[in-house]
Amino acid sequence: MNKIFVIALSLLISACATNNINQKSAPKKELTQLLYLDEAANFLMLVTDDEPGLASKCNLKASDAMALMQPLHAMIDEEIQKNVDALDESTLIKCEENCHCGLYSDLSSNSSRKQKLLEEAQNTSKKKLVECANKSAKWLCESNLLKKLKSEVEPNPEGL
């Protein structure tokens, strides 16, 4: 009977610890909009770089993506100012998995953490960035964000 109690107690403690870890890996609610903007920037950056297969997902040319980057970066800068204190240790867990290390570096006020995150962002593989961009394309191509960005850019002769 004591063995069953000990096993049940250890399972309960393990479940609580796992739940706590899972909660820590979720971004703060205030960062949600900024994370979407960062994902859009990653996608557009790779389209600008003519990454095979990405441009066709949203029917964008490299030049179109480049034009959309300017208003997008203005939106990102504005959101960074609003969220400058939203970053904490729980937000940083596995930033390379969701391709947000560069953004987290921009938000960090701790210089050593900022440098570490910047290095992680620079070391993110192209394969991982493309993987993140493919996930972003699923929501971005039909989003109000992309429509808004297109409306803020003067149409070029080839059209956006």
C-alpha positions, 0 to 999 in steps of 0.5 A: 500500500505504501508503495502505491502511495509513493508511486502515485505521489511521484506521478502527481509531482511529475505531472505538476512539474510537466504542467509548469514547464508547459506553461512556461513555454507559452508566450505572454499574451502581450507578445502574441501580436508581436510574434505574428509580426515576427513570423510574417517578417521571417516569411517575407525575408525568405521570399525576398531571398527567393527561397524556392517554394515560398513565394508561390504560397502567397503569390508574392514576388521577391520585389513585392515582399521587399516592399512589404517589409518596410511597413511591417518593420514599422509595425514591429518597432511600434509593438516592441515599444509597447512590449519592452517589459514583456520578456521574461525567462519563461518566454525564452524557452527554446526560442530557436524552435519557433524562430523568435530568438532575434525578436527576443534579443530586441526585447531583452534589456539584459545585455548578456541575455541579449547577446546570447539570443542574438547568437542563437538567432544568427545560428538558426539554420536556413532549414529551420527558418524555412520550416517556420516560414512554411508554418506562417504561410498557412495563416499569413497568405489570407490574413488581414495583416497581409492585406493591410501591408499591401494597402500601405504599399504603393502598387508597383507596375506589376502589381501586388 
